[in-house]
Every structure is written in C-alpha cells, then in structure tokens.
Amino acid sequence: MTTRRKLTAEPVEFRWGGGSTARRPRHVPMVIREPEAVWLEVEPRSSVTVAAVREGDADWHPERVMRRLAELAAGEALLVVLGSDDRPVGDAVVAELRRCLPLREVVAVPVRHRHGQLLRDAATVEGLLDAGRLPVVVTPAGTMLDVTAEIASYLRADRVLRVLDTTEGAGLCQVWRRPEPSVN
C-alpha cells in the first residue's frame, strides 16, 4: 500500500501476524481548539434560485418567461435548467437572456443525466454561480426533473421555480422552498 501524503506524524502501533509490536506510540495528549474568529466571519453564499423550464410547458410564452428570469437574475444568484430536445431552442433561450441581461455573462452548460457524472457538472455550475455568471443548464426534456433535483440538492438551493399553467397563463411558480430553520 502506498500513500501520496503522510497520514500521521506520530508513529503508530501495528502488529505482525504473531502479535509482536513493531513500534510503540508515545503518549500524545488530545488538544481541542475553539474555532478561530475568522472562521465565523465567512459570508455564506447568497440565496440560489433554480428555475426549471421545459420547452412546451403550459402555453410556452418564452418572452414572458425570459423577462421574468431576467428580473430574478438581477437580484439573486439564478440557475436556469432548460429541458429541450431541440438545440436551436436552447440557443434561443441563452441568446434572449443575454439580450435581457447585457451586463451579466450567460453561460450555456450542456448536461446529460449520467450516474456518476452529474456531480462534476454540478460543481461546474457552482463555480459559475460563485463567479457571478448565469448558468443555463441545457438537458433533454425527459431528464429535466432529475437534473434539476440533483443540482438543486448539490447547490443547497433556497427555492425551485417551474413554468406552470396558472390562471393568468404560463408563469414561473414556486414548487419548492428550503424550510426556515426552527429556533428552539
């Protein structure tokens, strides 16, 4: 067995087959440190909203939905998950968001739902959000819900929005929100 880093600076006790001790550890007292003050001063990331939009949902009013997404992106960290099997639709959504948000960099991220690979894609999206960009995850329509759920969970998103048919037509509706912590 080989290691790339030293696992411990202290010698450890180990026994070979017959029970003989190869090396005796010296006594090292346990030290418990209180957290440093700077650890507590770290600012948590701003709230993250995930908006899931599937091509053809409800009445599909793209101009209205894109306008609402641009309003959301102006005030908070936003991730858009677009479920579309048609590449030109994904390109059109990204272009419309770039037009609505000229000062914000909009980045298309193609993602397929593959077990073991989505974690890497979620980390890429997290890096884009931390850099102040607006990622648009483009995924096949059939896997949009799975991709949305897994990435929202990875990012510990505060809420998830979805295009749903409402009384006023198609609009972004909240389908999930992180519960507020209870104080006991």
N, CA, C and O of each residue as an XYZ file, in Angstrom:
736
protein
N       0.845     -1.180      0.000
C       0.000      0.000      0.000
C       0.884      1.235      0.000
O       1.850      1.312      0.759
N       0.556      2.201     -0.850
C       1.312      3.449     -0.888
C       0.355      4.602     -0.672
O      -0.836      4.502     -0.966
N       0.880      5.681     -0.164
C       0.088      6.895      0.005
C       0.862      8.054     -0.563
O       2.091      8.032     -0.620
N       0.139      9.061     -0.980
C       0.773     10.252     -1.541
C       1.096     11.273     -0.468
O       1.967     12.124     -0.652
N       0.390     11.189      0.659
C       0.657     12.145      1.717
C       0.853     11.383      3.010
O       0.392     10.252      3.162
N       1.527     12.008      3.918
C       1.791     11.392      5.197
C       0.503     11.414      6.004
O      -0.057     12.485      6.237
N       0.028     10.266      6.430
C      -1.237     10.200      7.146
C      -1.115     10.666      8.579
O      -2.065     11.235      9.118
N       0.004     10.448      9.205
C       0.174     10.862     10.590
C       1.641     11.179     10.844
O       2.533     10.565     10.259
N       1.872     12.126     11.708
C       3.241     12.493     12.030
C       3.759     11.663     13.203
O       4.963     11.632     13.455
N       2.869     11.000     13.912
C       3.240     10.196     15.072
C       3.368      8.738     14.660
O       2.630      8.275     13.790
N       4.284      8.018     15.264
C       4.361      6.583     14.973
C       3.112      5.888     15.492
O       2.545      6.297     16.505
N       2.693      4.863     14.815
C       1.505      4.128     15.217
C       1.888      2.694     15.550
O       2.903      2.181     15.079
N       1.064      2.060     16.365
C       1.310      0.687     16.753
C       0.661     -0.232     15.738
O      -0.489     -0.029     15.347
N       1.391     -1.228     15.320
C       0.799     -2.241     14.466
C       1.441     -3.577     14.805
O       2.581     -3.635     15.267
N       0.704     -4.634     14.571
C       1.168     -5.968     14.944
C       1.290     -6.814     13.681
O       0.437     -6.774     12.795
N       2.352     -7.562     13.630
C       2.540     -8.510     12.543
C       2.015     -9.845     13.015
O       2.132    -10.164     14.198
N       1.449    -10.621     12.141
C       0.895    -11.945     12.379
C       1.019    -12.503     13.781
O      -0.011    -12.804     14.384
N       2.198    -12.660     14.338
C       2.399    -13.308     15.619
C       2.061    -12.445     16.812
O       2.105    -12.936     17.941
N       1.730    -11.197     16.620
C       1.351    -10.332     17.722
C       2.479     -9.482     18.257
O       2.269     -8.748     19.223
N       3.677     -9.542     17.675
C       4.757     -8.690     18.163
C       4.531     -7.251     17.708
O       4.084     -6.994     16.590
N       4.846     -6.342     18.587
C       4.645     -4.926     18.275
C       5.885     -4.396     17.583
O       7.003     -4.546     18.076
N       5.674     -3.777     16.439
C       6.809     -3.244     15.679
C       7.257     -1.900     16.233
O       8.460     -1.639     16.270
N       6.353     -1.046     16.660
C       6.710      0.285     17.128
C       5.688      0.717     18.175
O       4.489      0.536     17.965
N       6.117      1.263     19.257
C       5.208      1.722     20.318
C       4.984      3.217     20.172
O       5.940      3.980     20.032
N       3.705      3.646     20.204
C       3.454      5.080     20.111
C       3.762      5.764     21.437
O       3.618      5.166     22.503
N       4.173      6.979     21.362
C       4.339      7.732     22.596
C       3.016      8.425     22.877
O       2.208      8.640     21.974
N       2.810      8.763     24.109
C       1.538      9.372     24.505
C       1.478     10.809     23.995
O       2.381     11.607     24.244
N       0.398     11.127     23.277
C       0.176     12.481     22.786
C      -1.168     12.938     23.327
O      -2.190     12.327     23.015
N      -1.196     13.999     24.134
C      -2.477     14.445     24.684
C      -3.367     15.022     23.586
O      -2.883     15.613     22.621
N      -4.675     14.839     23.750
C      -5.635     15.369     22.791
C      -5.835     16.867     23.053
O      -6.024     17.287     24.195
N      -5.793     17.646     22.003
C      -5.993     19.086     22.116
C      -7.264     19.437     21.360
O      -7.418     19.086     20.190
N      -8.166     20.126     22.029
C      -9.400     20.573     21.396
C      -9.326     22.081     21.278
O      -9.201     22.790     22.277
N      -9.403     22.567     20.045
C      -9.308     24.010     19.808
C     -10.675     24.600     19.544
O     -11.530     23.973     18.919
N     -10.866     25.789     20.016
C     -12.076     26.535     19.701
C     -11.930     27.087     18.289
O     -10.810     27.309     17.828
N     -13.054     27.313     17.589
C     -12.940     27.860     16.224
C     -12.320     29.255     16.226
O     -12.560     30.065     17.121
N     -11.540     29.499     15.223
C     -10.936     30.819     15.072
C     -12.026     31.843     14.752
O     -13.032     31.505     14.128
N     -11.832     33.060     15.166
C     -12.825     34.108     14.935
C     -13.059     34.329     13.439
O     -14.184     34.614     13.028
N     -12.012     34.202     12.621
C     -12.177     34.433     11.182
C     -13.030     33.364     10.539
O     -13.637     33.616      9.498
N     -13.101     32.159     11.129
C     -13.945     31.107     10.577
C     -15.403     31.514     10.651
O     -16.192     31.169      9.773
N     -15.765     32.246     11.693
C     -17.151     32.643     11.890
C     -17.536     33.852     11.056
O     -18.721     34.138     10.883
N     -16.528     34.573     10.533
C     -16.792     35.774      9.757
C     -17.015     35.497      8.278
O     -17.315     36.420      7.522
N     -16.876     34.254      7.851
C     -17.044     33.907      6.440
C     -18.495     34.125      6.045
O     -19.413     33.636      6.702
N     -18.682     34.856      4.976
C     -20.034     35.139      4.498
C     -20.583     33.943      3.748
O     -19.909     33.402      2.871
N     -21.798     33.520      4.078
C     -22.385     32.436      3.294
C     -22.760     32.937      1.906
O     -22.968     34.132      1.700
N     -22.842     32.013      0.959
C     -23.213     32.383     -0.396
C     -24.643     32.925     -0.397
O     -25.478     32.493      0.398
N     -24.912     33.851     -1.274
C     -26.261     34.399     -1.356
C     -27.242     33.294     -1.742
O     -26.843     32.203     -2.150
N     -28.506     33.593     -1.607
C     -29.516     32.590     -1.922
C     -29.439     32.203     -3.402
O     -29.134     33.028     -4.262
N     -29.719     30.946     -3.668
C     -29.688     30.425     -5.035
C     -31.095     29.976     -5.399
O     -31.731     29.216     -4.668
N     -31.566     30.455     -6.533
C     -32.855     30.037     -7.063
C     -32.609     29.220     -8.319
O     -31.812     29.596     -9.179
N     -33.304     28.101     -8.409
C     -33.218     27.254     -9.598
C     -34.550     27.361    -10.326
O     -35.601     27.101     -9.741
N     -34.511     27.741    -11.595
C     -35.714     27.847    -12.411
C     -35.683     26.753    -13.473
O     -34.796     26.726    -14.325
N     -36.655     25.859    -13.411
C     -36.742     24.748    -14.359
C     -37.762     25.104    -15.432
O     -38.925     25.370    -15.127
N     -37.331     25.107    -16.671
C     -38.192     25.470    -17.803
C     -38.091     24.362    -18.840
O     -37.004     24.068    -19.338
N     -39.223     23.749    -19.166
C     -39.240     22.716    -20.198
C     -39.882     23.290    -21.449
O     -40.939     23.918    -21.394
N     -39.230     23.065    -22.565
C     -39.782     23.515    -23.837
C     -41.191     22.928    -23.998
O     -41.378     21.716    -23.890
N     -42.155     23.775    -24.250
C     -43.517     23.324    -24.479
C     -44.377     23.244    -23.233
O     -45.552     22.891    -23.332
N     -43.823     23.565    -22.036
C     -44.647     23.557    -20.827
C     -45.776     24.569    -20.943
O     -45.598     25.674    -21.457
N     -46.949     24.161    -20.450
C     -48.145     25.019    -20.449
C     -48.335     25.621    -21.834
O     -48.372     24.896    -22.828
N     -48.455     26.917    -21.904
C     -48.663     27.583    -23.197
C     -47.362     28.090    -23.803
O     -47.372     28.669    -24.889
N     -46.253     27.882    -23.122
C     -44.918     28.284    -23.584
C     -44.898     29.694    -24.149
O     -44.967     29.917    -25.357
N     -44.801     30.633    -23.219
C     -44.660     32.051    -23.567
C     -43.207     32.438    -23.292
O     -42.907     32.980    -22.228
N     -42.301     32.169    -24.235
C     -40.881     32.370    -23.943
C     -40.516     33.815    -23.608
O     -39.680     34.045    -22.734
N     -41.118     34.781    -24.274
C     -40.750     36.179    -23.984
C     -41.136     36.576    -22.565
O     -40.393     37.294    -21.896
N     -42.278     36.119    -22.109
C     -42.722     36.426    -20.745
C     -41.845     35.705    -19.708
O     -41.466     36.289    -18.692
N     -41.532     34.449    -19.975
C     -40.702     33.681    -19.060
C     -39.286     34.265    -19.003
O     -38.717     34.391    -17.919
N     -38.715     34.622    -20.155
C     -37.362     35.174    -20.176
C     -37.304     36.522    -19.460
O     -36.321     36.820    -18.781
N     -38.336     37.327    -19.605
C     -38.394     38.613    -18.905
C     -38.407     38.394    -17.398
O     -37.719     39.102    -16.662
N     -39.189     37.411    -16.931
C     -39.267     37.106    -15.501
C     -37.932     36.538    -14.992
O     -37.500     36.869    -13.888
N     -37.283     35.691    -15.790
C     -35.974     35.160    -15.403
C     -34.936     36.272    -15.299
O     -34.099     36.256    -14.397
N     -34.986     37.235    -16.215
C     -34.057     38.371    -16.170
C     -34.278     39.196    -14.908
O     -33.315     39.677    -14.311
N     -35.533     39.368    -14.494
C     -35.825     40.093    -13.247
C     -35.232     39.356    -12.049
O     -34.638     39.976    -11.167
N     -35.393     38.043    -12.020
C     -34.843     37.251    -10.923
C     -33.317     37.313    -10.902
O     -32.716     37.462     -9.838
N     -32.693     37.199    -12.068
C     -31.230     37.176    -12.153
C     -30.617     38.502    -11.737
O     -29.460     38.539    -11.318
N     -31.366     39.591    -11.844
C     -30.838     40.896    -11.462
C     -30.659     41.002     -9.954
O     -29.808     41.760     -9.488
N     -31.460     40.244     -9.170
C     -31.413     40.408     -7.731
C     -30.805     39.267     -6.944
O     -30.568     39.424     -5.746
N     -30.541     38.126     -7.560
C     -30.033     36.975     -6.809
C     -29.306     36.011     -7.734
O     -29.349     36.146     -8.957
N     -28.643     35.044     -7.131
C     -27.976     34.001     -7.914
C     -29.050     33.090     -8.513
O     -29.886     32.550     -7.789
N     -29.023     32.927     -9.814
C     -30.041     32.162    -10.520
C     -29.380     31.102    -11.388
O     -28.370     31.350    -12.047
N     -29.974     29.922    -11.371
C     -29.583     28.841    -12.267
C     -30.821     28.471    -13.063
O     -31.877     28.219    -12.484
N     -30.705     28.437    -14.371
C     -31.812     28.039    -15.231
C     -31.516     26.639    -15.753
O     -30.448     26.382    -16.307
N     -32.482     25.735    -15.568
C     -32.374     24.384    -16.129
C     -33.411     24.312    -17.242
O     -34.611     24.386    -16.982
N     -32.952     24.169    -18.474
C     -33.830     24.140    -19.637
C     -33.912     22.717    -20.165
O     -32.900     22.125    -20.541
N     -35.114     22.174    -20.191
C     -35.339     20.851    -20.757
C     -35.787     20.989    -22.194
O     -36.909     21.416    -22.465
N     -34.913     20.627    -23.115
C     -35.231     20.763    -24.529
C     -34.476     19.708    -25.327
O     -33.295     19.456    -25.092
N     -35.181     19.099    -26.272
C     -34.537     18.130    -27.159
C     -34.083     18.783    -28.458
O     -33.509     18.125    -29.325
N     -34.342     20.075    -28.584
C     -34.046     20.812    -29.808
C     -32.959     21.844    -29.521
O     -33.197     22.790    -28.770
N     -31.785     21.683    -30.097
C     -30.666     22.589    -29.824
C     -30.969     24.049    -30.151
O     -30.578     24.920    -29.373
N     -31.642     24.367    -31.257
C     -31.931     25.784    -31.531
C     -32.764     26.458    -30.438
O     -32.621     27.661    -30.220
N     -33.633     25.711    -29.747
C     -34.421     26.305    -28.664
C     -33.498     26.705    -27.523
O     -33.633     27.796    -26.970
N     -32.563     25.834    -27.167
C     -31.597     26.160    -26.111
C     -30.764     27.375    -26.469
O     -30.534     28.247    -25.631
N     -30.307     27.435    -27.725
C     -29.529     28.590    -28.179
C     -30.355     29.864    -28.133
O     -29.840     30.924    -27.776
N     -31.641     29.773    -28.491
C     -32.516     30.950    -28.480
C     -32.749     31.455    -27.059
O     -32.777     32.664    -26.828
N     -32.917     30.539    -26.108
C     -33.119     30.941    -24.713
C     -31.877     31.652    -24.188
O     -31.987     32.705    -23.560
N     -30.703     31.092    -24.438
C     -29.457     31.717    -23.991
C     -29.289     33.087    -24.644
O     -28.902     34.043    -23.972
N     -29.573     33.197    -25.939
C     -29.450     34.487    -26.637
C     -30.422     35.516    -26.077
O     -30.066     36.685    -25.933
N     -31.656     35.095    -25.755
C     -32.636     36.023    -25.203
C     -32.222     36.502    -23.807
O     -32.389     37.676    -23.478
N     -31.690     35.605    -22.999
C     -31.218     36.017    -21.674
C     -30.025     36.961    -21.791
O     -29.903     37.903    -21.008
N     -29.155     36.721    -22.749
C     -28.021     37.639    -22.961
C     -28.516     39.010    -23.391
O     -27.945     40.030    -23.004
N     -29.581     39.039    -24.195
C     -30.144     40.322    -24.639
C     -30.787     41.059    -23.459
O     -30.648     42.276    -23.333
N     -31.490     40.318    -22.599
C     -32.167     40.931    -21.448
C     -31.196     41.346    -20.350
O     -31.490     42.260    -19.580
N     -30.040     40.684    -20.269
C     -29.051     40.956    -19.221
C     -27.695     41.263    -19.845
O     -26.787     40.434    -19.786
N     -27.547     42.459    -20.450
C     -26.300     42.749    -21.166
C     -25.071     42.833    -20.257
O     -23.951     42.653    -20.736
N     -25.249     43.102    -18.967
C     -24.108     43.225    -18.068
C     -23.764     41.915    -17.357
O     -22.818     41.862    -16.570
N     -24.510     40.890    -17.627
C     -24.317     39.594    -16.962
C     -23.869     38.568    -17.987
O     -24.429     38.501    -19.081
N     -22.885     37.780    -17.655
C     -22.425     36.740    -18.572
C     -23.317     35.512    -18.420
O     -23.412     34.929    -17.340
N     -23.970     35.128    -19.517
C     -24.847     33.956    -19.549
C     -24.074     32.825    -20.218
O     -23.565     32.976    -21.329
N     -23.992     31.674    -19.516
C     -23.179     30.555    -19.999
C     -24.058     29.322    -20.155
O     -24.706     28.890    -19.202
N     -24.078     28.759    -21.353
C     -24.811     27.510    -21.601
C     -23.947     26.337    -21.155
O     -22.763     26.260    -21.482
N     -24.567     25.417    -20.396
C     -23.862     24.230    -19.902
C     -24.665     23.004    -20.319
O     -25.684     22.702    -19.698
N     -24.228     22.289    -21.357
C     -24.959     21.068    -21.742
C     -24.715     19.961    -20.715
O     -23.574     19.672    -20.356
N     -25.807     19.348    -20.248
C     -25.719     18.313    -19.216
C     -26.627     17.155    -19.608
O     -27.778     17.360    -19.994
N     -26.112     15.964    -19.510
C     -26.909     14.755    -19.675
C     -26.969     14.076    -18.324
O     -26.015     14.146    -17.550
N     -28.072     13.424    -18.034
C     -28.223     12.749    -16.751
C     -27.504     11.408    -16.807
O     -28.041     10.412    -17.292
N     -26.282     11.411    -16.301
C     -25.471     10.196    -16.268
C     -25.059      9.967    -14.827
O     -24.533     10.867    -14.173
N     -25.295      8.777    -14.339
C     -24.909      8.465    -12.968
C     -23.398      8.574    -12.826
O     -22.648      8.038    -13.642
N     -22.964      9.260    -11.802
C     -21.543      9.433    -11.563
C     -20.946     10.644    -12.242
O     -19.864     11.082    -11.850
N     -21.598     11.202    -13.238
C     -21.069     12.348    -13.965
C     -21.737     13.653    -13.543
O     -21.160     14.725    -13.727
N     -22.939     13.581    -12.985
C     -23.688     14.796    -12.665
C     -23.020     15.602    -11.564
O     -23.161     16.824    -11.535
N     -22.307     14.964    -10.671
C     -21.617     15.675     -9.600
C     -20.582     16.638    -10.183
O     -20.441     17.763     -9.704
N     -19.866     16.201    -11.204
C     -18.878     17.071    -11.859
C     -19.569     18.255    -12.527
O     -19.087     19.385    -12.445
N     -20.698     17.998    -13.188
C     -21.448     19.082    -13.825
C     -21.980     20.062    -12.789
O     -21.954     21.272    -13.014
N     -22.463     19.556    -11.652
C     -22.975     20.417    -10.589
C     -21.859     21.294    -10.019
O     -22.089     22.461     -9.701
N     -20.667     20.744     -9.890
C     -19.531     21.530     -9.401
C     -19.168     22.625    -10.401
O     -18.796     23.728    -10.001
N     -19.273     22.334    -11.689
C     -19.027     23.349    -12.723
C     -20.037     24.482    -12.598
O     -19.676     25.658    -12.662
N     -21.303     24.121    -12.421
C     -22.364     25.126    -12.271
C     -22.119     25.964    -11.018
O     -22.301     27.182    -11.043
N     -21.710     25.325     -9.929
C     -21.432     26.054     -8.694
C     -20.309     27.071     -8.900
O     -20.385     28.193     -8.401
N     -19.277     26.682     -9.629
C     -18.187     27.603     -9.927
C     -18.641     28.801    -10.738
O     -18.193     29.924    -10.504
N     -19.533     28.563    -11.694
C     -20.071     29.672    -12.493
C     -20.900     30.616    -11.628
O     -20.789     31.835    -11.762
N     -21.724     30.067    -10.749
C     -22.526     30.903     -9.853
C     -21.639     31.730     -8.928
O     -21.890     32.917     -8.720
N     -20.604     31.106     -8.376
C     -19.694     31.810     -7.476
C     -18.947     32.933     -8.192
O     -18.558     33.919     -7.566
N     -18.745     32.787     -9.501
C     -18.068     33.814    -10.292
C     -19.028     34.903    -10.763
O     -18.608     35.836    -11.448
N     -20.317     34.802    -10.405
C     -21.283     35.832    -10.774
C     -21.907     35.645    -12.144
O     -22.537     36.568    -12.660
N     -21.751     34.493    -12.736
C     -22.333     34.230    -14.053
C     -23.716     33.613    -13.910
O     -24.096     33.155    -12.832
N     -24.461     33.606    -15.003
C     -25.786     32.990    -15.037
C     -25.689     31.715    -15.871
O     -25.686     31.786    -17.100
N     -25.608     30.540    -15.220
C     -25.541     29.304    -15.985
C     -26.927     28.863    -16.454
O     -27.907     28.946    -15.713
N     -26.985     28.394    -17.696
C     -28.204     27.804    -18.249
C     -27.863     26.360    -18.581
O     -27.177     26.076    -19.563
N     -28.356     25.452    -17.739
C     -28.115     24.028    -17.945
C     -29.117     23.553    -18.988
O     -30.327     23.641    -18.780
N     -28.612     23.051    -20.107
C     -29.471     22.551    -21.179
C     -29.388     21.031    -21.140
O     -28.318     20.445    -21.308
N     -30.550     20.402    -20.912
C     -30.620     18.956    -20.764
C     -31.814     18.425    -21.541
O     -32.746     19.186    -21.802
N     -31.827     17.160    -21.919
C     -33.002     16.621    -22.612
C     -34.263     16.772    -21.748
O     -34.202     16.686    -20.522
N     -35.387     16.997    -22.403
C     -36.643     17.248    -21.692
C     -37.024     16.099    -20.762
O     -37.593     16.342    -19.697
N     -36.730     14.874    -21.130
C     -37.096     13.720    -20.316
C     -36.325     13.606    -19.012
O     -36.797     12.958    -18.078
N     -35.166     14.213    -18.927
C     -34.357     14.130    -17.710
C     -34.307     15.446    -16.934
O     -33.578     15.564    -15.949
N     -35.084     16.435    -17.383
C     -35.016     17.759    -16.765
C     -35.316     17.731    -15.272
O     -34.609     18.379    -14.500
N     -36.339     17.002    -14.845
C     -36.703     16.982    -13.429
C     -35.612     16.340    -12.576
O     -35.313     16.824    -11.484
N     -35.017     15.254    -13.069
C     -33.945     14.600    -12.328
C     -32.720     15.499    -12.211
O     -32.129     15.615    -11.138
N     -32.343     16.128    -13.309
C     -31.188     17.020    -13.308
C     -31.450     18.212    -12.386
O     -30.570     18.611    -11.624
N     -32.658     18.780    -12.452
C     -32.999     19.914    -11.587
C     -32.901     19.525    -10.120
O     -32.311     20.254     -9.323
N     -33.474     18.385     -9.756
C     -33.469     17.948     -8.361
C     -32.049     17.698     -7.856
O     -31.706     18.112     -6.748
N     -31.229     17.033     -8.648
C     -29.883     16.703     -8.194
C     -28.992     17.927     -8.085
O     -28.237     18.058     -7.122
N     -29.069     18.831     -9.064
C     -28.232     20.033     -8.992
C     -28.719     20.964     -7.894
O     -27.903     21.561     -7.192
N     -30.038     21.102     -7.728
C     -30.571     21.952     -6.654
C     -30.152     21.410     -5.293
O     -29.841     22.181     -4.385
N     -30.141     20.102     -5.150
C     -29.709     19.487     -3.900
C     -28.225     19.736     -3.669
O     -27.821     20.074     -2.556
N     -27.414     19.575     -4.698
C     -25.972     19.793     -4.583
C     -25.670     21.240     -4.191
O     -24.811     21.493     -3.347
N     -26.379     22.187     -4.808
C     -26.148     23.608     -4.540
C     -26.805     24.083     -3.249
O     -26.583     25.215     -2.818
N     -27.618     23.220     -2.629
C     -28.425     23.600     -1.469
C     -29.237     24.857     -1.807
O     -29.206     25.859     -1.093
N     -29.958     24.761     -2.915
C     -30.754     25.889     -3.410
C     -31.825     26.272     -2.398
O     -32.313     25.434     -1.639
N     -32.178     27.542     -2.400
C     -33.189     28.041     -1.479
C     -34.602     27.816     -1.999
O     -35.542     27.660     -1.220
N     -34.743     27.801     -3.320
C     -36.061     27.529     -3.888
C     -35.915     27.050     -5.323
O     -34.907     27.280     -5.990
N     -36.976     26.369     -5.768
C     -37.039     25.876     -7.144
C     -38.327     26.414     -7.754
O     -39.405     26.278     -7.176
N     -38.203     27.022     -8.923
C     -39.346     27.550     -9.664
C     -39.557     26.700    -10.903
O     -38.625     26.074    -11.408
N     -40.785     26.684    -11.384
C     -41.098     25.905    -12.589
C     -42.168     26.633    -13.380
O     -43.019     27.305    -12.798
N     -42.136     26.509    -14.695
C     -43.184     27.066    -15.537
C     -44.405     26.171    -15.398
O     -44.373     24.995    -15.758
N     -45.483     26.745    -14.871
C     -46.724     26.008    -14.698
C     -47.871     26.821    -15.278
O     -47.787     28.044    -15.397
N     -48.930     26.131    -15.631
C     -50.116     26.794    -16.164
C     -50.903     27.391    -14.998
O     -51.381     26.662    -14.129
N     -51.034     28.694    -14.982
C     -51.775     29.382    -13.931
C     -53.012     30.016    -14.538
O     -53.252     29.890    -15.738
N     -53.792     30.691    -13.723
C     -54.999     31.345    -14.230
C     -54.668     32.460    -15.210
O     -55.463     32.765    -16.098
N     -53.480     33.078    -15.051
C     -53.078     34.157    -15.974
C     -52.317     33.639    -17.184
O     -51.896     34.434    -18.024
N     -52.132     32.356    -17.293
C     -51.335     31.791    -18.379
C     -50.085     31.155    -17.807
O     -50.017     30.904    -16.604
N     -49.101     30.892    -18.638
C     -47.878     30.247    -18.180
C     -47.017     31.251    -17.427
O     -46.801     32.368    -17.896
N     -46.535     30.856    -16.276
C     -45.665     31.721    -15.490
C     -44.785     30.893    -14.577
O     -44.994     29.689    -14.424
N     -43.801     31.537    -13.970
C     -42.909     30.851    -13.044
C     -43.581     30.767    -11.682
O     -43.961     31.784    -11.103
N     -43.722     29.554    -11.179
C     -44.361     29.322     -9.883
C     -43.389     28.568     -8.983
O     -42.636     27.708     -9.442
N     -43.416     28.897     -7.723
C     -42.548     28.229     -6.767
C     -43.095     26.836     -6.480
O     -44.258     26.683     -6.106
N     -42.253     25.824     -6.655
C     -42.678     24.453     -6.379
C     -41.965     23.872     -5.154
O     -42.397     22.851     -4.620
N     -40.889     24.504     -4.709
C     -40.188     24.044     -3.535
C     -39.424     25.207     -2.925
O     -38.885     26.048     -3.644
N     -39.377     25.257     -1.596
C     -38.599     26.268     -0.880
C     -37.965     25.607      0.320
O     -38.579     24.774      0.987
N     -36.716     25.990      0.589
C     -35.996     25.460      1.752
C     -36.729     25.935      3.012
O     -37.019     27.123      3.155
N     -37.023     25.011      3.913
C     -37.690     25.417      5.144
C     -36.790     26.304      5.999
O     -35.573     26.122      6.035
N     -37.401     27.256      6.679
C     -36.653     28.123      7.573
C     -36.222     27.311      8.778
O     -36.993     26.489      9.274
N     -34.993     27.527      9.263
C     -34.571     26.761     10.450
C     -35.393     27.157     11.664
O     -35.696     28.334     11.863
N     -35.751     26.171     12.475
C     -36.516     26.472     13.673
C     -35.563     26.801     14.813
O     -34.461     26.258     14.893
N     -35.993     27.684     15.681
C     -35.190     28.072     16.828
C     -35.856     27.509     18.063
O     -36.981     27.890     18.386
N     -35.190     26.620     18.751
C     -35.726     26.035     19.976
C     -35.023     26.597     21.182
O     -35.340     26.221     22.311
